[in-house]
Amino acid sequence: MTLSEQYIAFKTIVIKEILRFSRIWLQTILPPVITTALYFIIFGKLIGPQIGQVQGYNYIDYIVPGLIMMAVITNSYANVVSSFYGAKFQHNIEEMLISPTPNYIILLGYITGGVCRGLSVGIAVTAVAWFFSDLSFTHVLVIISTVLLTAILFSITGLINGVYAKSFDDISIIPTFVLTPLTYLGGVFYSIDMLSSFWQNASLLNPILYMVSAFRYGFLGVSDIPLSTSYLIIVGFIIVLFQASLHLLNKGRGLRS
């Protein structure tokens, strides 16, 4: 395929993915917004005043970046895993694989679709956050780069889950038993400085901590982890998982068997 043809294939996949989640926005965009609003009410308005300040900020202001990032993570992941497994289930993916479209174009198309949904939900949640907190954007480039990299990372992870999934039940195992615990233990609702030394060291094994910390630094200028370390971890995971997912597509693992 020529570069022009590859671009057309990529654009087609992306448009299909965007239309897929935007047409059912009552199921894809609205629920995470309502859920996050409940977090703001419960943890921010009801529990927050009892906690006081964290690292010099009111508790509700401190958790806002983490809640936004949590919504981006879950929706980027959910969009790709559900869409890719749906294509497997309906046997649409075989048509794409036997076409001249390179596998990396297919991969980039699904990733971009996941990023678009993650960012759409993130923007909607940010708009809701303004009703509860006086948001500040201390480092805009850090905010943009971190949320983009995180959405890319979990879009890739969702595709890998979709490759290995053999039923619709399988696409909910990782989010339920892996993603949700890691997210809640990733510094969304607290600073690791509040933990004992053992749990601080244990938290450093959680990759989501680095994403939340970098994103929080973009808003508030404070972070539990050095910014360079956070970027290194995020980019490292993206490179490794992108290569792994491309290898799975090239081998047809879970697709041609």
Secondary structure, DSSP 8 states (H G I E B T S, - for coil): --HHHHHHHHHHHHHHHHHHHHTTHHHHTHHHHHHHHHHIIIIIIIIHHHH-EETTEEHHHHHHHHHHHHHHHHHHHHHHHHHHHHHHHTT-HHHHHHSS--HHHHHHHHHHHHHHHHHHHHHHHHHHHTTTS----S-HHHHHHHHHHHHHHHHHHHHHHHHH--STTGGGHHIIIIIHHHHHTTTSSS-GGGS-HHHHHHHTT-HHHHHHHHHHHHHHS--SS-HHHHHHHHHHHHHHHHHHHHHHHHHTTTTT-
